[in-house]
């Protein structure tokens, strides 16, 4: 039995490293579980999944239908939220384990993807990096959104595409292309903006199969029927499934695409809004490529350490972190890194060129750029770190190749006996990083408690004490409040998890009338956002009557009676 598992020792290690510490988290006290989920957007999914599991359909508030979600993640977690009928924390505990399994699976796929191009240790380090880098871990495990399944589906598709078998039988090639197309569709349903990456990956694969396989007959035939067949074999499953999805949306929700994306584009047309502003010129577009902001910066996994290095450099030199000094430090570090990488690429150009072509790094990068451009140039605002999953995968692939190139270079320069110590050095590095990760997970365990003083539970308890049974309360950012409150209906006022009718009403300046027709009794939330910024200040003007104020730590949230 052990001999059979020996070839999979790295896969088993990565899966266990992801699963076991998260099992500890899953069985921890309520304070730990409540503090684990850091994004309110995750609770948007949880509440819709809870309603769907309870037979109420695709709705956040039980009143309006909504499609403001990426479908695959919602469908996967809905069976988990059947347990919400027993205990509200139980599905959150199960989801920790499920997300850890997905993260471990993604690490394994990353390892397997690189294993054919780099050394075993470098490939294992890349898989390990996916598990332990805090930015990636937070995105996959703490957000509660689709990031984990998105990464898994992207790598499953890319693994299958680059390992496309060499075959001379046309039927075998076409069947495999259909499989790759179905995996591409799965990645699109994991996150709809993956369509750019999947399209570029499919085009790359199609060009690799451009010429038909050789036939026994020497007579040359027209290659275009073959090219059309291969293109259709890949694209048809994606096109058919997307057509079904778009039709389902149109018939069920009155709009072909998720309402959340439409809301964010509309926000981009407003002035004086807290949701940010769309890119308006080339400098801003390029600037968002190099910022370390994890929301705006699609490449922040790379740029973040450079910014941190610049600040450490300035601190070491005794310099203040002024804007000018920071730019100089960033430029200096950037030049050094670029020169070092350039020299390494030139020294190992033969290996890197071949590996990059076989890995499909160019189409992967172009797919990332297309997705980034769609958001930055399409007017959408309020982007989130989990938008940039592919942009987190790409650096791990490229850095893996560069790291292996460095080891190749060093191994040629050092005496031959140094190779004897590389095995031990690799194990020490992996062990040290693993123990560091375990310490990082242990730090998430909170002091024992029932969670009653946690914001997620304290706020709904306060509202229950200050509103009547059956009250309807409108709030922006309503995810965790809707999930934990009892006997009240929470209406999502920002529109991300509401209906197309509500968005149309807000656009027409009739948002308050929509809320009145819905029977809203109260409005609750941040005073500045609701009374000073678009779209809420003009929408709610004359409709808010002060009632109570909720105080919690440094939060002060007014509760108004809604006056129709």
N, C-alpha and C positions, 0 to 999 in steps of 0.2 A: 504493500500500500504506500509506504513512504517513498519507495523507489519510483512509483508512478507519479507521485506529486513533486518529486525533485526538480523536474524541468520547469515547474511552475512556482518555484520558491519565491521569486520576486513578486509575481502576481499575488501570491498568498500573503506575503509580507505587507504589500501596499493595502490590500483589502482589510487585513486585520488591524493595521495601524489606523486606518480610517474608522473601522467599525467599533473596536473595543472601547476606546476612550469615550466615544459618543454614546455607547450603551450606558456608561457611568453617568453621563449627563442626563440621559433619558430617564433614569431611575432616581434622579436627584430631587431635592425638595422643590416646592412650587416657586419659591423666589428665583431659583436657578432657571427653571423653565420659562418663567415670564420674562426674565431678563435676557434670555437667549435670543429671542426674536426682536431684532432691532429696527425692523422696517414696518411701518403701518401698511405699506402696499401688500405685504404678505398676508395681512388679515383681510384685505380685499378678496384675495383668493379663498381664504379660509371660510369667510362668511358665505360666499357664493357656493362653495363646495358643501358647506353645512346645509344650506337651503336645498341644494340639488339632492343631497343624500336623504333629506327629509321629505322629498317629494314635492317641493314647492317650485321647482323649475329653475331656470337660469335668472336668478334675481338676487340683488344685494339686500334690498329693503323689504322684500315680500310684496311690494306694490308695483314696481316698474321692472320690465324685462331688461336685461343688460347683456352685452357681449364684450365688455371691456376687459378681455383676458385673452391670453394665448392658450389655445384649446388643449394641447397635449397635457400640460401640467395640471390643469383643472380636472381633466378626466382621470388622471392618475391618482390624484389625492382625494377625489370624492369618496371612494370606498373607505378611506381612513377616517373621514369626518362623519361616518355613521356612528363612531364612538362618541361624538359630541353629545349624543342623546343620553349617554351614561355619565360623562364627566367632560367638561370643556377643556381640561388640561390633557386628557388622555390622547386625543389625536395629535396634539402638539408634541407629546412624548414620542409617539410612533413616528411622527414626521422627522424627528431628529435622526432616528435610525435609518429611515428610508433615504434621507438626504445623504447620510454618511455612506450608505451603499452606493448611491449614484456617484458620489465624489470618489470613492475607491475604484469604481468601475471606470471612471474617466481617467484616473491616474494610470490604471492598467492599460487603457487604450493609448494613452500618450507614450507610455513605456514601449508598447509593442510597435507603435508607429515609428519611433526613433531607433528601435533595436536593430533594424536592418541596415542602418547607416552609421551608427556610432557604437562605441564600446558599451558593454553591459552596464558598467557603472554609471556612465553618463546618461544612458537611457533611464536607468533606475532613479538617478538624481532628478531628472525631468519629471518623472511620475511623482516622486516625493515632493518636489517643489509645488506641484499642484495641490497637494494636501496641506502643506505647512505655511505657505506664504500668507500672511495675515489678510491682505487685500482679497485674495482669491477665496480663502476660507470664509471670511465675512460674507462675501457675495453669495457663495454656494450654500452655506449652512445657517447663516443668521438672518438672511433677508426674507426667507419663506416664499420667494418668487421662483420663476422658471429657470433661473441661471444654471442650476445643477443638471437638470434634464437637457437643457440647451447644449451645454458643453459635451455631455455624453453623446448626444445625437450628432453633433458636428463631427466629433472624432470618429464615431462609428461609420458615418458616411465617408469621411476622408480616408480612413483605413481601408475600407472596401474598394474605394476608387483607385487608390495608388497601388493596391495589390491585385489589380485586375489580372486574371490569369491569361497567359499566352496560350491561345488555342487556334486551331485551324478550322474547327467546325463552326459554321455560321450560327447554327441554332443554339449552340452552347454560349457563344458570345452574346447573342441577343437576349437569352434568358438571364444571363448575369447582368446585363445592362438594365433589364427591368427591375432586378433586385436593387441595383444601385439607385435607380430612380425612386423606388419605394422608400429607401433609406433617406434619400434627399427630401422626399415629401414629409417624412417623419421629422426631419430637422426643421423644415419650414413650419410645421405645426407646433414644434417646440418653441419657436419664436419666428414670427412671420417675416421679419426683416432678414432672416437667413436666406431669403430668395436670391439675394445678390451673390452670396458666397456659393450657394448650390448651383446657380446658373453659370458662374465662372468655372467652378469645378467640373460641371457637366460639359461645358465647351472644351475645356482642356482635355478631358477624357475622350470626347468625340474626335478631336484632332489627332489624338494618339491612335485612334482606330480609323483614320481617314481612308487608308487604302484597304480594300477587301482582302481577306486571307487568300493565300495562293490556292488555286484549284489544280486538280490533276490534269485537266485539259490545258494545253498550252495556248489555246485561243484566248485573246484578250477580250474582256467584256467591259461594258460601260460601268464605271465605278459609282455613278450617282445613285442607282437604286440601293446599293449597299450603304452609302452615306446617309440617305434618307431613312433607311431602316434602322440604323444605329441611333440616329438622332431621335427618331420617334420612340424607339424602345426605351430610351432614357427619359425623354420629356413627357411622354404620354401619361405615365402614372401620376406625375406631379401635376400636370395640367388638369387631368380628370378629377383628381381629389381636391384640387383648389377650386375648380368649378362647382363641385358639390358643396364645399365649405362656403363659398361666396353666395350660392343660391340659398343655403340654409340660413345664413345671416340675413339675407334680404327678406326672405319669407318670415323668419321668426322674430327679427328685430327691426326691420324696416331700413336697414343699411347694410351694405355688402362687407364692410370692414369694421374692426373693433372701434367702438365709440371713443375709447380712451385716447387712441391716436389722433382722432379728429379733434377732440377737445384740446389737446396740446398744440395742434397747429393753429386752432382758433385763438388760444392764449397768446400765441406769437404775433397776432395782429393787434393786440391791445397795448395801450400805454398805461403806465403807472400800475403795473402788476407785479406781484412778488414771485412770479414764476419764471422770470428772466426774459431775455429778448433774443430774437433770432439773429443769426449771423447776417450782417448787412454789408460787409466789404471783405476783400481778400485778406487784409491783415488780421482781422478777427478770425477768419477761417483758419489761417495758418497758425495763429496763436493758440487755438484750441487743440492743435496737434502736439504742442510742446508744453502745455500747462500740466501741473501735477494734480489738479483738481480731479478726483476720481469720478465725478459726475460729468463734467464737461470734457475732460481729457481722456479720449479713447485709448491713448497709449500711456496712461499714467502708471502702469506697471513698470514701464521703462523710465519714464521721466521722474517719477516720485523719488527713487533712490538718488537721482542726479541732483534734484533740489535739496534733498537731505544732506548729500555730500557737500554741496555748496555752503549750506549753513554751518556744517561742521568745520569746513575749511576756514570760514570767516571767524568762527569762534576760536579756533586754534591759533589764528593769527592775531587775535585780540581786536578784530574789526567788528564794528556794529553792522547788523543786518539791514543796511539801507537798500533801497531799490537799485541804486547805481552799483553798489558793491556786490549785490546779489547777481546782477546781470554779468558783471565781470567774472565772478566766480563760476557762474553757469557756463559762460563762454569758454573759460579756461578748461574746465572739466570736460566740456563737450569736445573741444579740439583734441585734448589728450585721448579721450575715448575713441573718437573718430580716427585719429592717426593710428592708434594701436590696432583697432579693428581692421582698418585698411591694410596695414602691414601684414596682419595675420591672414586676411583674405588673399592677399597677393602671394604669400608664402605657400598657402594651401589651396590655391585657386583650382587646381585640377580636381581634388577631392570635393571641395565645396561646390564647384559648378555641377558636378555629376550628382551629388546628393541633393542639391536644391532642385534640380530638374526632376529627379525621381520622386521627391517629396511633394512636388507641385507647389513650391513656395510662392512663385510668381502669381498664379491664379488665386491662391489663398490671400496673398497681400492685396491684390486688386479687388477681391471680393470684400475685404475689410474696408478699403478706401471707398468703394461704391456705397457700402452701408453707412459709413461715416458721412459721406457727402449727401446722402438722402436726408439725414437728420439736420445737418448743418446748413444745407442750402434749401431744404424743403420747408423751412419756417417753423419746425417743431421746437418746443422749448421744454424745460423741466426734465432733461435727460437724467438717467440714473446709472450708477456703476454697472448694473447688470445688463445694460444695453451692450456693453463692450466685451462680451465673452470671447468671441473669436479673436479680438484684439489682445486678450490675455493668453490665448493659446499660441498665437503666432510668435511672440517673443520667446516662449519656452522652446519652440522648435528651432528658431534661429540661434538662440544662445546655446542650445544643446549642440548644434553643429559647430559653432565657434569654439566651445569648450573642448570638444573632441579634437578639433584642429590644433588647439593649443597643446593638448596632451601628445598629439602626434609629433608636433614640433619639438617639444621638450624631450620626448623619448629618444629622438634621433640625436639630440645634443648631449644627453647624459650618458654615462657609462652603462653598459648592458646590464650590469648587476642591479641597477636601480629598478628594473622591471619587477624584481623579486619583491620589492616593498610596496608596489602599487596596489596589490590586492589588499594588504593590511591597511594601507592609507584610505582606500575606498570604503572599507568596512567601518573604519573609525569615523570618517566624515558622515556617513549615513547614520551610524549609531548616535553621533552627537546631535545631528539635526532631528532625529526621531525623539530623543529625550527632551530636546528643547520644545518640540511640538507637544509632547505630553504635558510638560509644565504649563504651556500656553493654554491647553484645554482645562487643566486642573484650576487655573486662575479664574475660570468662568463659573466655578461652583460658589454659590452665595451662602450666606449664613442661613441656617434653618428658619423656616417661617411659612405661614400659610398663604403668603402673597397679598394679604388684605391691605397692606400699606404700600403695595406697588401701584404705580400710576395706572396700569392697565385695569386693576380691580378697584382702586380707590375712586377714580373718576366716575365709573358707572354707578357705584354704590351711592355717591353723593347725588347724582342725577335722580336715582330712584327715590332718594329721600326728599327731593325738592320738586318732583313732578308727579302727576297723577298716573295711575295705572292706565296703560293704553295710549299714553301721550306719544305724539310724533315730533321728533326733534331733528332739525336739519343742521348739519355740520360739515365743514370741509375736512378732509383727512379723517374719515369716519371709520376706518377699518377695525381697529382693536376695540373701540367703543361699541360698535354694532355687535361684535362677537361676544362680548362679555356682559352686556346689559340685559336685564330681565324685565319683561312686561312692558317694554317701550319699543317703538320703531325708530331706527336711525336712518335718516334720508341722506344720501351722499350728495352734498350740495356743490362739490366741485365738478361733478358730472362724469368723472372717470369711471365710476361704476353706477351709471344711471342710464336713462334711455335716450334715444335720438330725439324724442319729443322734447325732453328737457333741454338738450343742447339747442334745438331750434328755437325754443322759447327764450333762452338766454340771448341768443343772437338777435332775436326780434325785440329785445328789451322787455319781455314778458315773463321773466324768470320768477318774479314774486307771485304773479297770477298762477303760474304752474304750481308753486308751493302751496298757495291758498287752495287751489282745486284739489290738491293732494291731501288737504286736511292737516297741514303742519301747524303745530301748537307753539313750538319754541324754536329759537335759533341759538346755537351755542358755539363758542370758539374764540379765536384770537381777535381782540377788538380792533387792532390796527388793520388786519387783513379784511375784516368784514365791514368796516366803516370808512376806510381811507383808500382802498385800492380797487382796481378793476378785476373782475366784473361785479364784485359784490356790493361796493358802496352805492353805485347808482341803482342797482337792482333792489337793494333792501332799504333805500332811503324812505323814511316815513312809515316803515313797517316794523320797526323794532321798539319795544317798550321795555326799559330796564327792569329786571326782576331779581336776580341774585348774582353773586360772584363766587366762582370756585377758586380756592387758593390751595396750591400744592407745591411745596418747595419754592422755586422761583417762578412758578406759573401762576398767572392770574387770568382766568377765563370767564368772561361775563356770560350769563344766561339771560336771554331776552324772551319776552313773550312776543310771538309773531302776530302782528296786526294785519289781517287781510286788506 
